[in-house]
Amino acid sequence: MPLFYFDVQLGTNCLPDHTGLELVTLEAADHEATRSAVEIARHQLIKLGVLHVRVTVRNERRQHLLKASVPMIVAREISQPELSPRRGASEDPRSVEWQQGQNGLGLNQASKPQHQSGFVRGRRSE
């Protein structure tokens, strides 16, 4: 059976495989690389703050055969002001009492919705 090596890259850190794994086909190595990349990403992306996991498969002659990658992509569509607590509000940032600091939009449950369309309870407001 052919011997395949699975080098793991976590962000900028590379962990070369010096042992290898015997598998029947390249397709089996592809499956193993994909499974490994997903499993490593699931456990390490948040824990280590790594934003990219890649598993590179090499053969017995150390030739690169394939790569399986799991990137973590966060794309912010709009900027959001920093969150700051209201005076006397909970210090927990998950609390609904927190408000947005710069624009003053309160996030407390007591806020009443604003009727910007000019209609209130089904009739036009004056």
C-alpha positions in Angstrom: 0.0 0.0 0.0 1.2 3.5 -0.7 2.4 5.7 2.1 0.9 9.2 2.4 2.1 12.1 4.6 -0.2 14.7 6.0 1.5 18.0 6.8 -0.8 20.3 8.9 -0.5 24.1 8.7 -2.3 26.2 11.4 -2.0 29.8 10.4 1.7 30.3 9.9 2.8 27.2 11.9 3.6 24.1 9.9 3.6 20.7 11.5 5.2 18.2 9.1 4.2 14.5 9.2 7.3 12.4 9.6 5.4 9.1 10.1 2.9 8.9 7.2 -0.2 6.7 6.8 -0.7 3.7 4.5 -3.9 4.1 2.4 -5.1 2.2 -0.6 -5.7 5.1 -3.0 -5.2 8.8 -3.5 -8.9 9.2 -3.1 -8.6 7.7 0.4 -5.8 10.2 1.1 -8.1 13.0 -0.2 -10.9 11.9 2.1 -8.5 11.6 5.1 -7.0 15.1 4.4 -10.5 16.7 4.1 -11.7 14.9 7.3 -8.6 15.9 9.2 -8.7 19.6 8.1 -12.4 19.9 9.1 -11.7 18.2 12.5 -8.7 20.3 13.3 -10.5 23.5 12.3 -13.5 22.6 14.5 -11.3 22.2 17.5 -8.5 24.8 16.9 -9.9 27.8 15.0 -11.5 29.4 18.0 -9.2 27.9 20.6 -6.0 29.1 19.1 -7.4 32.0 17.1 -6.1 30.5 13.9 -7.9 31.7 10.8 -6.7 29.0 8.4 -6.1 25.3 8.5 -4.5 23.4 5.6 -3.6 19.8 5.3 -1.1 19.0 2.5 -0.7 15.4 1.3 2.6 14.1 0.1 3.6 10.8 -1.3 6.5 8.5 -0.5 8.8 10.6 -2.7 7.7 13.7 -0.7 5.9 15.1 -3.8 2.9 17.3 -3.0 -0.3 15.6 -4.2 -3.2 17.7 -2.9 -4.2 20.3 -0.3 -7.4 20.5 1.8 -8.0 23.9 3.3 -10.5 25.3 5.8 -10.3 29.1 5.9 -12.1 31.2 8.5 -13.5 34.3 6.7 -15.2 37.1 8.6 -16.3 40.0 6.4 -17.9 42.9 8.1 -20.4 44.6 5.8 -20.8 47.8 7.8 -18.9 49.3 10.6 -20.5 49.3 14.0 -19.7 51.8 16.8 -18.1 50.4 19.9 -20.5 49.1 22.5 -20.5 50.8 25.9 -22.7 50.3 28.9 -25.3 52.8 30.0 -24.9 54.2 33.5 -26.2 51.7 36.0 -26.6 49.0 33.3 -25.4 45.5 33.5 -21.6 45.0 32.8 -22.4 41.9 30.7 -22.0 42.8 27.0 -24.6 40.2 26.1 -27.2 42.0 28.2 -30.0 43.8 26.4 -29.3 46.8 28.6 -26.1 47.6 26.7 -26.4 50.3 24.2 -24.4 51.5 21.2 -22.0 54.2 22.4 -21.8 56.6 19.5 -25.2 56.8 18.0 -27.2 56.5 21.3 -29.6 53.8 20.0 -30.7 52.0 23.2 -31.1 48.3 23.2 -33.1 47.9 26.3 -36.4 46.1 26.3 -38.4 49.1 27.4 -37.8 51.0 24.2 -40.9 51.6 22.1 -40.6 51.1 18.4 -40.5 54.2 16.3 -43.2 54.6 13.6 -41.3 56.1 10.8 -43.8 55.4 8.1 -46.3 57.9 9.4 -48.9 55.3 10.2 -49.9 54.4 13.8 -52.3 51.5 14.4 -53.5 51.3 10.9 -54.3 55.0 10.3 -52.2 57.9 9.2 -50.8 60.0 12.0 -51.2 63.7 11.8 
